[in-house]
């Protein structure tokens, strides 16, 4: 399961966000390092297509896509040199697929530290860049010697040099303008800043009327990052309170009462999901309607393998229709009778929203 890690300064709201996403019981306390060991939980990816397809098929069980969430202990200035949780903190970040920066933008006299999200961002980015710089510097020295003996190492050396130049200026790689080829070459080193980032700007309830302006201010800081970064503003405390309401109607009423619509929590999970390059296809029937996760650009056999490796190994064909076309027709068998189900082979690359059945033989 793909995972994303919540990263930020102490008391920025990471543990509250984790609890809201996963229903977990992480300690959310107004003092540094309340989280020492990472909390790990699972968040459902909200998708009303599951419910709508399930209603069409009169399904008994609905299964949404899921992502893993890691609540990592607070980062402090000097973490790259061992301050705070130091190396332990940085090691935990290396194990996630994408990073969610939780940036504090609320004032609370009981909570230490700055309330300016840009200041939070500055500390986080510098510490991660410094940690990456140390890694890249070591590898660059090795690659320089290796390139003298092996002409094939030139591409790696070029990518490492570009990374070193950016990191030396305190610039994280996700906003250094590196080519996709360079970033792919650097992937085996598990660099902290060579991955996509979602920034959650955590405002107080009093700041909700200004949330769009605060969010935009942070977004302007990421102008050089292109598609590698997304920014979402929310009041984590309110979202966490809403998440504890099990009745969906009551929860919607609370969110509407604060003018939050469906809430930023769902928007955040969907953004994190797509930031990882993940897409969804569906299977539907009377027993179960399920959302399956696949990486954008995957082939039909690779998508089949998300269900079971036998499906990929013995793949014969995929029967495919887009979810909205299927809903409009009103059922799989009816769509088949009308000749609306396409037959696709091994070269087909599914798109988000495909409904599929696989034929295989092993």
VOPAGU-2260 file (C-alpha; in pm, 1 decimal, decimal comma):
REM VOPAGU-2260
SITE   aa  ch    i         X         Y         Z
SITE  UNK   A    0       0,0       0,0       0,0
SITE  UNK   A    1     132,3     345,4     -91,0
SITE  UNK   A    2     211,5     565,1     205,7
SITE  UNK   A    3     251,9     932,2     276,4
SITE  UNK   A    4     414,2    1088,0     581,2
SITE  UNK   A    5     298,0    1387,5     783,7
SITE  UNK   A    6     597,0    1615,5     843,2
SITE  UNK   A    7     627,6    1947,2    1023,6
SITE  UNK   A    8     749,7    2136,7    1326,4
SITE  UNK   A    9     628,1    2025,5    1671,8
SITE  UNK   A   10     262,1    2107,4    1744,8
SITE  UNK   A   11     177,7    2204,2    1387,2
SITE  UNK   A   12    -125,2    1971,3    1397,1
SITE  UNK   A   13      23,4    1650,7    1251,2
SITE  UNK   A   14    -121,6    1411,3    1509,6
SITE  UNK   A   15    -465,5    1575,5    1496,8
SITE  UNK   A   16    -460,8    1541,5    1117,4
SITE  UNK   A   17    -349,4    1180,1    1147,4
SITE  UNK   A   18    -638,0    1103,2    1384,7
SITE  UNK   A   19    -886,0    1273,6    1151,2
SITE  UNK   A   20    -761,6    1074,8     850,4
SITE  UNK   A   21    -732,8     732,7    1011,4
SITE  UNK   A   22    -959,7     738,3    1314,6
SITE  UNK   A   23    -644,1     663,6    1513,4
SITE  UNK   A   24    -564,1     755,3    1869,2
SITE  UNK   A   25    -234,3     939,2    1829,9
SITE  UNK   A   26    -153,1    1168,4    2122,0
SITE  UNK   A   27    -210,8    1531,2    2018,1
SITE  UNK   A   28     -56,6    1741,2    2297,1
SITE  UNK   A   29      59,9    2106,0    2309,9
SITE  UNK   A   30     426,0    2026,2    2375,8
SITE  UNK   A   31     714,4    1918,2    2151,0
SITE  UNK   A   32     779,6    1551,3    2067,5
SITE  UNK   A   33     448,5    1415,3    2196,2
SITE  UNK   A   34     501,5    1184,0    1896,7
SITE  UNK   A   35     839,5    1009,6    1927,9
SITE  UNK   A   36     773,5     691,7    1733,3
SITE  UNK   A   37     574,7     716,0    1409,3
SITE  UNK   A   38     205,5     628,6    1421,1
SITE  UNK   A   39      92,6     431,2    1116,0
SITE  UNK   A   40    -268,3     399,9    1002,4
SITE  UNK   A   41    -486,3     364,8     694,3
SITE  UNK   A   42    -699,7     637,3     535,1
SITE  UNK   A   43    -987,3     568,3     299,9
SITE  UNK   A   44    -980,5     752,7     -32,0
SITE  UNK   A   45   -1331,8     901,7     -61,2
SITE  UNK   A   46   -1490,0     831,6    -399,1
SITE  UNK   A   47   -1864,0     855,1    -460,2
SITE  UNK   A   48   -1824,1     642,8    -773,8
SITE  UNK   A   49   -1796,0     337,8    -545,3
SITE  UNK   A   50   -2134,2     413,8    -388,3
SITE  UNK   A   51   -2300,1     487,4    -720,6
SITE  UNK   A   52   -2171,1     172,6    -888,7
SITE  UNK   A   53   -2263,0     -26,3    -576,9
SITE  UNK   A   54   -2620,9     107,4    -587,0
SITE  UNK   A   55   -2645,6      12,3    -955,5
SITE  UNK   A   56   -2521,2    -342,7    -888,8
SITE  UNK   A   57   -2717,5    -379,4    -559,9
SITE  UNK   A   58   -2382,9    -465,1    -401,2
SITE  UNK   A   59   -2354,8    -617,2     -54,4
SITE  UNK   A   60   -2001,3    -488,2      17,3
SITE  UNK   A   61   -1836,7    -160,1     -83,5
SITE  UNK   A   62   -1455,4    -131,4     -69,0
SITE  UNK   A   63   -1279,2     204,2    -117,7
SITE  UNK   A   64    -915,8     254,0    -215,6
SITE  UNK   A   65    -681,7     315,5      76,2
SITE  UNK   A   66    -347,7     480,2     147,5
SITE  UNK   A   67    -121,4     444,2     446,9
SITE  UNK   A   68     -59,1     749,1     665,9
SITE  UNK   A   69     250,9     789,3     883,6
SITE  UNK   A   70     249,6    1049,0    1163,0
SITE  UNK   A   71     619,2    1133,5    1200,9
SITE  UNK   A   72     755,1    1310,6    1511,1
SITE  UNK   A   73     813,4    1686,5    1493,3
SITE  UNK   A   74    1114,4    1822,0    1304,6
SITE  UNK   A   75    1321,7    2102,3    1458,7
SITE  UNK   A   76    1595,2    2331,1    1330,0
SITE  UNK   A   77    1919,7    2135,0    1337,0
SITE  UNK   A   78    1754,3    1795,0    1275,8
SITE  UNK   A   79    2005,1    1723,4     998,1
SITE  UNK   A   80    2277,1    1758,8    1263,5
SITE  UNK   A   81    2100,3    1539,9    1518,5
SITE  UNK   A   82    1882,6    1795,7    1700,1
SITE  UNK   A   83    1544,5    1682,7    1831,5
SITE  UNK   A   84    1469,8    1335,3    1699,1
SITE  UNK   A   85    1745,0    1391,2    1441,5
SITE  UNK   A   86    1844,0    1092,8    1229,3
SITE  UNK   A   87    1553,7     883,8    1355,6
SITE  UNK   A   88    1314,3    1145,8    1223,0
SITE  UNK   A   89    1488,2    1165,0     885,4
SITE  UNK   A   90    1497,0     784,3     850,2
SITE  UNK   A   91    1120,0     769,5     899,3
SITE  UNK   A   92    1066,9    1020,0     616,0
SITE  UNK   A   93    1278,9     812,7     375,7
SITE  UNK   A   94    1028,5     528,6     403,7
SITE  UNK   A   95     728,6     721,0     263,1
SITE  UNK   A   96     623,0     767,0     -99,9
SITE  UNK   A   97     510,0    1129,0     -64,3
SITE  UNK   A   98     541,4    1394,4     202,2
SITE  UNK   A   99     263,3    1602,9     354,0
SITE  UNK   A  100     399,7    1919,3     513,3
SITE  UNK   A  101     173,4    2034,1     795,5
SITE  UNK   A  102     239,2    2407,4     831,9
SITE  UNK   A  103     103,1    2593,5    1131,8
SITE  UNK   A  104     -87,2    2914,6    1055,6
SITE  UNK   A  105    -274,7    2961,6    1385,2
SITE  UNK   A  106    -197,9    3159,9    1699,2
SITE  UNK   A  107    -211,1    2977,2    2033,0
SITE  UNK   A  108     -35,5    3108,7    2341,3
SITE  UNK   A  109     -19,1    2755,2    2483,2
SITE  UNK   A  110     178,5    2627,7    2183,2
SITE  UNK   A  111     543,8    2716,7    2140,6
SITE  UNK   A  112     699,8    2812,6    1809,4
SITE  UNK   A  113     613,0    3046,2    1520,1
SITE  UNK   A  114     261,6    3077,4    1377,9
SITE  UNK   A  115     382,4    3184,0    1032,6
SITE  UNK   A  116     349,5    2893,1     782,9
SITE  UNK   A  117     629,5    3038,6     567,1
SITE  UNK   A  118     867,6    3020,1     863,2
SITE  UNK   A  119     760,8    2657,9     922,5
SITE  UNK   A  120     821,4    2582,8     555,7
SITE  UNK   A  121    1166,6    2745,6     565,9
SITE  UNK   A  122    1284,0    2530,3     857,8
SITE  UNK   A  123    1144,7    2207,9     713,5
SITE  UNK   A  124    1288,1    2262,3     366,0
SITE  UNK   A  125    1634,2    2362,8     486,1
SITE  UNK   A  126    1664,5    2060,4     716,2
SITE  UNK   A  127    1555,3    1817,3     446,9
SITE  UNK   A  128    1780,3    1982,0     187,5
SITE  UNK   A  129    2081,9    1967,7     422,9
SITE  UNK   A  130    2021,9    1598,1     490,5
SITE  UNK   A  131    2000,1    1533,6     114,1
SITE  UNK   A  132    2312,4    1738,7      51,7
SITE  UNK   A  133    2513,0    1511,4     280,0
SITE  UNK   A  134    2387,3    1203,1      94,7
SITE  UNK   A  135    2448,9    1351,0    -250,9
SITE  UNK   A  136    2796,8    1477,2    -160,9
SITE  UNK   A  137    2909,3    1127,8     -59,9
SITE  UNK   A  138    2768,1     968,7    -372,5
SITE  UNK   A  139    2903,5    1246,8    -595,7
SITE  UNK   A  140    3258,6    1177,1    -479,7
SITE  UNK   A  141    3213,8     806,3    -556,4
SITE  UNK   A  142    3052,3     873,4    -895,1
SITE  UNK   A  143    3330,4    1115,7    -995,3
SITE  UNK   A  144    3592,5     843,7    -942,9
SITE  UNK   A  145    3373,6     584,0   -1112,4
SITE  UNK   A  146    3310,5     801,4   -1419,5
SITE  UNK   A  147    3684,8     807,8   -1493,9
SITE  UNK   A  148    3675,7     430,9   -1539,5
SITE  UNK   A  149    3322,0     384,4   -1671,7
SITE  UNK   A  150    3183,5     613,9   -1941,9
SITE  UNK   A  151    2834,8     478,0   -1863,6
SITE  UNK   A  152    2838,4     653,7   -1527,1
SITE  UNK   A  153    2835,8    1000,3   -1688,7
SITE  UNK   A  154    2456,1    1037,0   -1677,2
SITE  UNK   A  155    2447,1     957,1   -1305,5
SITE  UNK   A  156    2731,0    1199,7   -1239,2
SITE  UNK   A  157    2546,1    1476,7   -1425,7
SITE  UNK   A  158    2227,3    1418,8   -1224,3
SITE  UNK   A  159    2419,0    1413,7    -895,8
SITE  UNK   A  160    2602,4    1736,3    -983,6
SITE  UNK   A  161    2272,7    1911,4   -1065,8
SITE  UNK   A  162    2127,8    1790,6    -734,4
SITE  UNK   A  163    2437,4    1903,7    -543,8
SITE  UNK   A  164    2422,7    2251,6    -698,3
SITE  UNK   A  165    2057,3    2295,3    -599,4
SITE  UNK   A  166    2090,4    2152,5    -249,6
SITE  UNK   A  167    2400,2    2364,7    -180,5
SITE  UNK   A  168    2172,7    2667,7    -215,5
SITE  UNK   A  169    1925,3    2515,1      30,3
SITE  UNK   A  170    1683,6    2442,7    -254,0
SITE  UNK   A  171    1483,0    2116,3    -230,1
SITE  UNK   A  172    1492,8    1902,3    -543,1
SITE  UNK   A  173    1116,6    1909,9    -601,3
SITE  UNK   A  174    1146,5    2278,4    -682,5
SITE  UNK   A  175    1494,1    2286,1    -836,1
SITE  UNK   A  176    1369,1    2251,3   -1193,9
SITE  UNK   A  177    1546,8    1918,6   -1247,7
SITE  UNK   A  178    1441,1    1716,8   -1550,9
SITE  UNK   A  179    1227,2    1408,8   -1502,7
SITE  UNK   A  180    1521,4    1202,9   -1627,7
SITE  UNK   A  181    1750,9    1343,5   -1357,4
SITE  UNK   A  182    1494,0    1286,3   -1083,5
SITE  UNK   A  183    1447,2     928,1   -1199,2
SITE  UNK   A  184    1824,6     872,2   -1194,2
SITE  UNK   A  185    1834,7     999,9    -834,4
SITE  UNK   A  186    1545,1     781,1    -717,7
SITE  UNK   A  187    1758,0     489,2    -584,5
SITE  UNK   A  188    1912,9     724,4    -325,0
SITE  UNK   A  189    1575,6     783,4    -150,3
SITE  UNK   A  190    1645,8    1154,2    -121,4
SITE  UNK   A  191    1401,1    1335,9     105,9
SITE  UNK   A  192    1328,8    1620,0    -135,5
SITE  UNK   A  193    1315,2    1410,3    -453,5
SITE  UNK   A  194     946,5    1330,6    -414,9
SITE  UNK   A  195     610,6    1500,4    -445,8
SITE  UNK   A  196     485,4    1724,1    -166,4
SITE  UNK   A  197     141,3    1819,2     -39,1
SITE  UNK   A  198     138,3    2121,5     192,8
SITE  UNK   A  199    -146,9    2144,4     444,0
SITE  UNK   A  200    -177,0    2494,6     587,8
SITE  UNK   A  201    -337,9    2453,0     928,9
SITE  UNK   A  202    -537,8    2764,5    1021,5
SITE  UNK   A  203    -731,3    2838,2    1338,5
SITE  UNK   A  204   -1109,5    2861,2    1345,5
SITE  UNK   A  205   -1083,3    3242,1    1364,5
SITE  UNK   A  206    -872,3    3248,5    1046,8
SITE  UNK   A  207   -1116,1    3042,5     836,7
SITE  UNK   A  208   -1253,3    3350,0     653,4
SITE  UNK   A  209    -896,8    3421,6     534,7
SITE  UNK   A  210    -802,9    3060,6     454,3
SITE  UNK   A  211    -796,1    3115,9      76,2
SITE  UNK   A  212    -557,9    3411,3     109,9
SITE  UNK   A  213    -331,8    3223,8     354,2
SITE  UNK   A  214    -332,1    2919,9     125,6
SITE  UNK   A  215    -239,4    3136,9    -174,1
SITE  UNK   A  216      45,9    3298,6      18,5
SITE  UNK   A  217     198,4    2955,1      77,2
SITE  UNK   A  218     128,4    2848,7    -280,4
SITE  UNK   A  219     321,8    3151,3    -405,6
SITE  UNK   A  220     627,0    3014,9    -220,5
SITE  UNK   A  221     609,7    2703,3    -438,9
SITE  UNK   A  222     586,8    2877,0    -777,9
SITE  UNK   A  223     904,4    2704,6    -900,6
SITE  UNK   A  224     781,9    2357,8    -802,8
SITE  UNK   A  225     533,8    2313,0   -1089,4
SITE  UNK   A  226     324,6    1998,4   -1057,3
SITE  UNK   A  227     541,5    1855,9    -779,7
SITE  UNK   A  228     355,4    2040,5    -502,4
SITE  UNK   A  229      -7,3    2097,7    -405,8
SITE  UNK   A  230    -131,2    2328,5    -128,1
SITE  UNK   A  231    -451,5    2292,2      74,9
SITE  UNK   A  232    -566,8    2517,9     358,1
SITE  UNK   A  233    -783,9    2379,6     636,7
SITE  UNK   A  234    -867,2    2404,2    1005,1
SITE  UNK   A  235    -735,3    2066,5    1118,6
SITE  UNK   A  236    -908,2    2093,2    1456,9
SITE  UNK   A  237   -1253,5    2135,0    1299,9
SITE  UNK   A  238   -1186,2    1863,7    1042,3
SITE  UNK   A  239   -1077,6    1628,8    1324,0
SITE  UNK   A  240   -1393,8    1703,4    1521,6
SITE  UNK   A  241   -1609,7    1641,8    1213,2
SITE  UNK   A  242   -1430,2    1312,2    1146,7
SITE  UNK   A  243   -1543,7    1178,4    1486,3
SITE  UNK   A  244   -1910,8    1212,7    1382,4
SITE  UNK   A  245   -2011,1     874,2    1244,6
SITE  UNK   A  246   -2347,1     983,9    1101,2
SITE  UNK   A  247   -2268,8    1120,9     750,9
SITE  UNK   A  248   -2571,2    1355,3     757,8
SITE  UNK   A  249   -2468,2    1508,6    1092,2
SITE  UNK   A  250   -2108,7    1538,1     974,4
SITE  UNK   A  251   -2218,1    1713,8     654,3
SITE  UNK   A  252   -2438,7    1950,7     857,5
SITE  UNK   A  253   -2147,2    2044,6    1083,6
SITE  UNK   A  254   -1916,6    2111,2     789,5
SITE  UNK   A  255   -2185,0    2310,7     609,7
SITE  UNK   A  256   -2246,5    2509,4     927,6
SITE  UNK   A  257   -1887,4    2629,9     916,3
SITE  UNK   A  258   -1906,4    2690,1     542,5
SITE  UNK   A  259   -1661,5    2406,7     469,7
SITE  UNK   A  260   -1866,1    2219,7     209,2
SITE  UNK   A  261   -1760,8    1854,7     200,7
SITE  UNK   A  262   -1459,4    1944,7     414,2
SITE  UNK   A  263   -1095,0    1980,6     317,9
SITE  UNK   A  264   -1005,1    1638,2     457,3
SITE  UNK   A  265   -1153,4    1450,2     161,4
SITE  UNK   A  266    -994,9    1695,7     -78,9
SITE  UNK   A  267    -658,9    1644,5      89,4
SITE  UNK   A  268    -670,6    1263,4      64,8
SITE  UNK   A  269    -767,5    1277,2    -301,3
SITE  UNK   A  270    -486,4    1525,8    -370,2
SITE  UNK   A  271    -230,2    1307,3    -191,8
SITE  UNK   A  272    -356,8    1003,0    -384,1
SITE  UNK   A  273    -319,7    1172,5    -722,8
SITE  UNK   A  274       9,4    1334,1    -623,1
SITE  UNK   A  275     151,8     982,9    -593,4
SITE  UNK   A  276      47,0     920,7    -953,8
SITE  UNK   A  277    -227,4     684,2    -842,0
SITE  UNK   A  278    -547,2     621,2   -1033,7
SITE  UNK   A  279    -855,1     406,0    -975,0
SITE  UNK   A  280   -1037,0     136,5   -1166,0
SITE  UNK   A  281   -1341,3     -53,2   -1044,1
SITE  UNK   A  282   -1490,8    -398,7   -1031,7
SITE  UNK   A  283   -1860,9    -425,5    -954,5
SITE  UNK   A  284   -2115,2    -699,6    -895,0
SITE  UNK   A  285   -2370,8    -822,6    -644,0
SITE  UNK   A  286   -2110,2    -949,0    -397,0
SITE  UNK   A  287   -1871,9    -652,2    -404,5
SITE  UNK   A  288   -1797,9    -317,7    -564,2
SITE  UNK   A  289   -1433,7    -223,6    -514,6
SITE  UNK   A  290   -1194,8      55,6    -606,4
SITE  UNK   A  291    -853,5     -71,6    -713,0
SITE  UNK   A  292    -542,3     143,8    -714,2
SITE  UNK   A  293    -297,4     151,2   -1004,2
SITE  UNK   A  294     -18,9     379,8   -1121,6
SITE  UNK   A  295     -95,0     608,1   -1415,3
SITE  UNK   A  296      44,1     452,1   -1733,2
SITE  UNK   A  297      14,0      90,7   -1612,9
SITE  UNK   A  298     -82,6    -177,5   -1864,8
SITE  UNK   A  299    -398,0    -387,1   -1835,4
SITE  UNK   A  300    -202,6    -694,3   -1710,2
SITE  UNK   A  301     -31,6    -478,2   -1445,1
SITE  UNK   A  302    -370,9    -351,2   -1331,2
SITE  UNK   A  303    -499,4    -708,8   -1318,7
SITE  UNK   A  304    -200,6    -792,2   -1098,8
SITE  UNK   A  305    -329,2    -549,4    -835,8
SITE  UNK   A  306    -604,4    -805,0    -770,2
SITE  UNK   A  307    -378,2   -1111,4    -777,4
SITE  UNK   A  308     -46,6   -1199,2    -937,9
SITE  UNK   A  309    -215,9   -1491,9   -1116,6
SITE  UNK   A  310    -438,2   -1240,1   -1299,2
SITE  UNK   A  311    -128,2   -1070,2   -1439,0
SITE  UNK   A  312      65,6   -1388,4   -1511,6
SITE  UNK   A  313    -218,0   -1553,8   -1701,5
SITE  UNK   A  314    -376,7   -1239,7   -1848,1
SITE  UNK   A  315    -583,2   -1302,0   -2161,7
SITE  UNK   A  316    -803,1    -994,2   -2200,0
SITE  UNK   A  317    -988,5    -720,9   -2015,3
SITE  UNK   A  318   -1354,1    -631,7   -2061,1
SITE  UNK   A  319   -1378,5    -254,8   -2016,8
SITE  UNK   A  320   -1632,0      26,6   -1993,9
SITE  UNK   A  321   -1600,7     368,6   -1831,7
SITE  UNK   A  322   -1791,0     405,5   -1506,0
SITE  UNK   A  323   -2022,4     688,8   -1617,6
SITE  UNK   A  324   -2117,5     504,4   -1937,7
SITE  UNK   A  325   -2198,1     196,2   -1730,8
SITE  UNK   A  326   -2413,5     397,0   -1490,3
SITE  UNK   A  327   -2601,7     555,0   -1777,3
SITE  UNK   A  328   -2678,2     212,0   -1926,9
SITE  UNK   A  329   -2773,8      73,4   -1585,5
SITE  UNK   A  330   -2586,5    -255,4   -1554,5
SITE  UNK   A  331   -2299,5    -475,3   -1676,6
SITE  UNK   A  332   -2511,9    -739,4   -1851,1
SITE  UNK   A  333   -2723,5    -474,5   -2020,3
SITE  UNK   A  334   -2407,5    -299,9   -2144,0
SITE  UNK   A  335   -2281,5    -633,3   -2275,1
SITE  UNK   A  336   -2607,0    -697,4   -2462,7
SITE  UNK   A  337   -2580,4    -353,6   -2620,5
SITE  UNK   A  338   -2221,8    -420,5   -2731,9
SITE  UNK   A  339   -2085,0    -139,3   -2513,3
SITE  UNK   A  340   -1822,9    -351,2   -2333,5
SITE  UNK   A  341   -1487,0    -323,5   -2509,0
SITE  UNK   A  342   -1236,7    -608,2   -2531,6
SITE  UNK   A  343    -883,1    -488,3   -2460,4
SITE  UNK   A  344    -553,4    -677,2   -2472,5
SITE  UNK   A  345    -210,6    -657,3   -2310,0
SITE  UNK   A  346    -123,4    -326,1   -2475,5
SITE  UNK   A  347    -419,6    -140,1   -2327,1
SITE  UNK   A  348    -345,2     125,6   -2063,2
SITE  UNK   A  349    -648,1     172,1   -1836,7
SITE  UNK   A  350    -761,6     521,6   -1743,5
SITE  UNK   A  351    -903,3     650,4   -1417,0
SITE  UNK   A  352   -1266,7     543,8   -1387,3
SITE  UNK   A  353   -1254,7     228,2   -1599,9
SITE  UNK   A  354   -1474,8     -59,0   -1481,9
SITE  UNK   A  355   -1308,4    -389,2   -1574,1
SITE  UNK   A  356   -1342,1    -764,4   -1564,5
SITE  UNK   A  357   -1036,9    -976,0   -1642,6
SITE  UNK   A  358   -1004,8   -1308,4   -1818,6
SITE  UNK   A  359    -696,1   -1513,0   -1732,2
SITE  UNK   A  360    -561,1   -1866,3   -1740,0
SITE  UNK   A  361    -274,8   -2010,9   -1534,0
